[in-house]
Amino acid sequence: MTGNTRVPRTEITGVYGAVLKRFTRKMFGGVPEGLEVLWHNRQVLSTSMGTGRRAAKWHECDEDLKSYAHMAVAALVGCSFCLDLGYFQAHNKGLDEAKAREVPRWRESQVFTPLERDVLEYAEAMSQTPPTVTDDLSASLLSRLGAPAMIELTAWIAFANQAARMNVALGIESEGLSASCGLAPLAQPSGAPAGA
């Protein structure tokens, strides 16, 4: 745990707290410090977790594409927790780990298909302020994914932005989830300082 959060952690207590701790220990092997930060406002915590659980049930868009998109948002926004969690989840869901590992340097990497590259570009374009999504990119994705998957991908990226930006603002950082299951370190973009 990093201990550098901008809002201090607090003890998770009560019946709901016990259930939450048990669930997260089973899922992650421990209680992420971000939960201890968000415990200060249980309504925000519950809404965020509930939205995440419901979004995880969406099935119109390919899981690998959504995984890469989420990680692209995390890399662009600078959310080390989200990037680590995305890589960890790709491993646990049996998704393509080799590609997930390359997301931080997707522009330089040769492992992605043209569709995957467009999804990564779309995730980054949606994450800019203001968004820089073009009609051409949107039309190209729509023609290959179809409307239901395009809407799901867009909502997934928007949710990823909300989570990543909240974590960065609160100082919630990576806890080494991917390292705990023996995954190789995430690839670094060309020119990125070592350990970035």
N, C-alpha and C positions, 0 to 999 in steps of 0.2 A: 504494500500500500504506500502511496506516495506521501500522504499527509500534507499536501500543499493546497487543499481546497480553500476557496475564498469565503465560504460559509463553513463554520466548524461542524464536524461530525457530531452526532448525538446518539445516545444509546437507543437501540430499537427494542421496544418493550411491548408488553401486553400480548393478548391472544393473537391478534392480527400480526404483530411483530414476530411472534414465535413461528407462525405459519410461513411468513415471508422469509425468515432466516432459514428455515428448513428447506423451503423450495429453492432458494438461491444456493445453499450449500450443495444440494443435490445437483443442481444445474452447473455450477461454476467451481465447486470445491471450497467455497467460502462465501462470505458476505461482502460484496463490493462496497467500497467506501462511499460511492455515489448514493447508495441507498441510505446510508447513515446521514448523508447531507440532506437528501430529499425527505427524510423522516420528519424533519421540522414542519413540513406541510404535507400531511397525508393525502389530502385531496389531490394535490398536484401529482404526487407519487402514484396514487391509485389510477388517476386518469391516464398518466403516461404509460403505466404498465398495462392497463386495460386496452388502450389503443394499440400498443405493441402486440398484445396477444391476439386481438381481433385482426390486425393487419397480417399477422403470420398465417392466418387461415385463408387469405386470398390465394387464388390458384389460377388466375387467367394469364399471368406472366411467368415465364421461366424463372425458376429459383436462382439459377446461376446468374442470370442477367440482373435480378434484383440485388443479389449479393454484391456483384461488382459495382452496381450503381450506388449502393449504400456506402461501400468502402471508398468509392471515388469522392463522394460528398465528404466523408470523414477526412480523407487526405487533403482535400482542398481547404476545408474549414480549419483543419488542424486539430481534430479530435482524436487524440491517441487512444482513448478508451474505446471509441466506436470502431476505429480501425482494427485494434486488437480483438475486440469482440466479434467483428465481422469475419475475421480470419479464423478465429476459434469456432464460430458457428458454421462456417463453410466446412471445416474439418468434421464437426459433429454431425452435420447433415449429409455427409458424403458427397459434397459438391467438389468441383475441380479446384483442389488446393493449390496446384501449380499456378493456375491463372489468378486465383485470389491473392496469392503471394505477390504477384506482379502488378496489382492495381496501382500502387503508389507511383509506378513508373510506366504506366500503360502506353504513353505516347512513344517511348523508346523501345518497349518490349515487342517481340515478334509473335507472342503466343495468342493474341486475340484475333478473332474473326472480324470481318468488316461490320457485321451487326453488333458485336460486342463493343467495338470501338465507337460506334455511333451511340450506343447506350451510355458509355462512359463520357463521351462528349456532351450528351444531353444532360447527364447528371451534373456535370460541371457547369454547363450553361444555365441550368435552373438555379444553381447555387451562387451565381454571381449577383452582385447588387449594383444596378438592377439586373434581372435575369437577361441573358443574351441568347435565348433560344431563337433559332431562325425558322422561318416557314419551311425552308428546304429540308432542314434536319427533321423537323416535326413530321412533315409529309412523308419523308423517307421511312421513318420509324413506323408511322401509321400504316403504310402500305405493307410492311413486312410483319408487323406484330398484330394488326387488327385493332379496332377501337377498344374492346374490353381490356386487352393487355396494355395498350397505350395509356389508358386512364389509370390502371393499376400501377404501372411503372411511375407515372407522374405523381400519384398520391404517395407511393413508397418513397420517392426522392424527397418530396415535401416533408414527410414524417422524419426521414433521416436528417434533413436540415434542422428541424426543430430539436431533435435529440442532440445532435452534434453541437449546435450553437449553445444550447443550454449547458451542456457539459463543459465546453470551453469557457463560457462565462463564469461558471461556478468553480473552475479549476479542477474538475474531475479528470484524472489522467489514467492512462493504461495501468493495469495491474498485472500484466504478464500472463494473461489467460492462455494465449497461444503457446507461449514458452512452456507452460505447465503441462501441456500434452505433447511436448517434443517437436513442435513445428519449427521449421527453419525460420530465421528472422525474416520479416517482411523486406522486400526489395526496396532500395532507396532510389529516388529519381537521380539521374545524372547530375553531378554537381552538388548533391545534397551533402552536408557535412556528416561525417561518420557519427552514428548514434543519434541522428536526428529523428 
